[in-house]
Amino acid sequence: MLFEMPELPWPKDALAPLISPETIDYHYGKHHRAYLSKLNEILLKDKSLQGKTLEELMVSEGTPLFNNAAQFWNHSFYWKCLRAPREDNHPEGLIAERIDDAFGNFESFQVRFAMAALGQFGSGWAWLTENSEGELKIEQSSNAGNPLVYGHKPLLTCDVWEHAYYIDFRNDRAKYVAAFWQLINWDFVASRLSK
């Protein structure tokens, strides 16, 4: 059993003008799809791996498989974290309360999350996660890294690989991270919280 490319949760022009259809064509259509192709090539060569979930492949297998499985998972998750831009885009309800409890207030969370995204050396990801005790944490991961490997539940991610921002932001990560706040799908983030 092989994996298939997920449908985007919105039309490819939905994130414009912050993320253009051209970026979606490259990021989703080429980079994300390439991870899927490489993952499926590995599974075709080793049929003993077929039937495992993506998460099982990520936490139990070697580097080439992990890299492609995790990057396929990370990107599939990233798209769900986004929606059409809103200038005053703040969390509401339980997710807002949990952020206030963990970080003092939303503005403090924004600063710390942005520092994680901007401070990630090279390619990687910034994450808002929930640990096994239900505490919210901000994490960084390099390359294909994913908090699931450490038993943490991803709630939100910001892709800080260059292909996420080199077209629309001319490789200016800081401008991309500043724009990211207008794109967050807080309903999706809230749906990931443990009940």
N, C-alpha and C positions, 0 to 999 in steps of 0.2 A: 504494500500500500504506500503510495507516494503522496507528497503534499501538493497542494494547489495554491495558486496565487489568490489571496483574498481580494474581494472587491473593495475599492475605496468607499468609505462611508459617506461620501459627498461627491458632487461633480468635480472634475479636476480644475475648474476655474473658481471653486468655492472659496479658496483661501486668498485669492487676489484682492488687493494689489500686493499684499505682504509676501505671499508665496505664489509665484506665477504658474500657469499651466506648463511652461517650459521646464521649470524646476520639477514639477510633478512628473513630467515625461522622463526626465533623467533619473530622479531620485527613486520614484516608484517603478517606472517602466524599465529602467536599466539596472540600477544598483540593487534594489530590492529583488527584482526578478533574477538577477545573477546569483544571489545567495540561495534562492529556491532551486535554481538549476543545478548548482554545485551540490547542494544537500541531496537532491534526488539522484544525482550521479553516484554519490557515496552509497545511498540506500540500494541502488540497483546492483552495485558490486558486492554488497554484503547483505544478503536477504535475511540474515538473523536479526538485523536491526529493524526490519519492516514490522509495522504493527505497534511500535513504541510511540508514545506521545512525543510531541516536540519538547516538552519539559523533561521527559525521561531521557531523551537524547542529549539535552543540554547538560544535565547534571551527572551523567554516568559514562560519557564517552570521551575519546581523545580529541586532540586539538583541531584537526581539520573538520571533523564532524561538529564539534562544539562551535567553532567559529561560524560556520554556515547555518547551523540550527539556531544559534543564539541571535545572529544578525537577522535571520528571517523572522524570528519571534519579536525581536526589538522593533523592527520596522513595522510589522503588523500591528503592534501595540501603539507605536508612535502615531500612526494615522488616526487611531481611535481617540487619541488625546487632543485632537485638533477639531476646530469648527470655523465657520466664517468669522472674520474679524469683528470684534466689538471693542470700541474704545474704552468703555468703563466696564471691563470684564473682571468681576470679582466673584469668588465662591460665595455660596449662600447655604444656609441650613447647617446640617451636621458637619459637612466638610469644613465650613468656615469656622465652626466652633472648635473642631479638632485642631485646625491650623493655629488658631489663637491659643489654645491650651499648650500646644507643643512649642510654639515659637514666639509667643507674646502677642503678636498681631500679624495681620496679613503683610504689612509693609516690611516687617522684620523677616518674615518668611521669604518675600521677594528678594530682599538683599542677599540672604544666605543661599537661596537657590541659584540666583544669578552668579554669585561668587563660585559656586560649584561648577556651573556651566562654563564660565569664563576661565576658571582656574584649572580645568581639566587639560593637562598637557597632551598635545596631539589629539588624535581622534578618540571619540568616546561618547559618553552619555552622562547627563545629570538626571537624578531620579528623586521623586518623593516616594517613600516606601512606608510600609507598616510592618513592624517586626512581630514576633510571636506573642509578645506581651501587649500588642495593640498600640504601641507607641509609634508616632510618626517620626521619620528620620529623613534627612537629605543625604544622598550618597552620590558618588562619582564612580564611573567604571570606564576603563580603557578599552579601546577596540570593541570587541564583541561582548564584553562583560555584562552580566545581568545579576541583579540582586537575588533572583530566585535560587541561584546556586548556594546562597548563604541562608536560605530559608526565609527571606524577606519578600513581602508581597509588593510588587510595583503598583503604584497608584497613578503616577504621572511620569513622563520622561520628556526630555529635550535632547534631540539628536545634535551633537556637536561635531560630527564628522563634517569635513569641508563640503561634501556634496549636498548637505542640507541648506547651505547658504551662499555658495560661491557664485551662483548666477544672480540672484536677486539682491544680495547684499555685498557683492564684489569682494567676497571673502572677509567681510568685516563681522566677525563673530559677535562683537558687542552690540552692533545694530540689530543683528538677528535675534539675540537674546532679549533685547528691549522690546522688539516686535512680538516675540513669542507670547507675552502676557495677553495680548489681544486675541490670540488664537486658541487658548486653552478651553477644552470642552469640560467644564467643571461638573456637568451632569454625569459624564462618563467617570471622571475621577471619583466622585461621590459614590457611584455604583460599585466601586471596587472596595470600599471600606468594609471591614468585617462587621457583621451585625451584632 
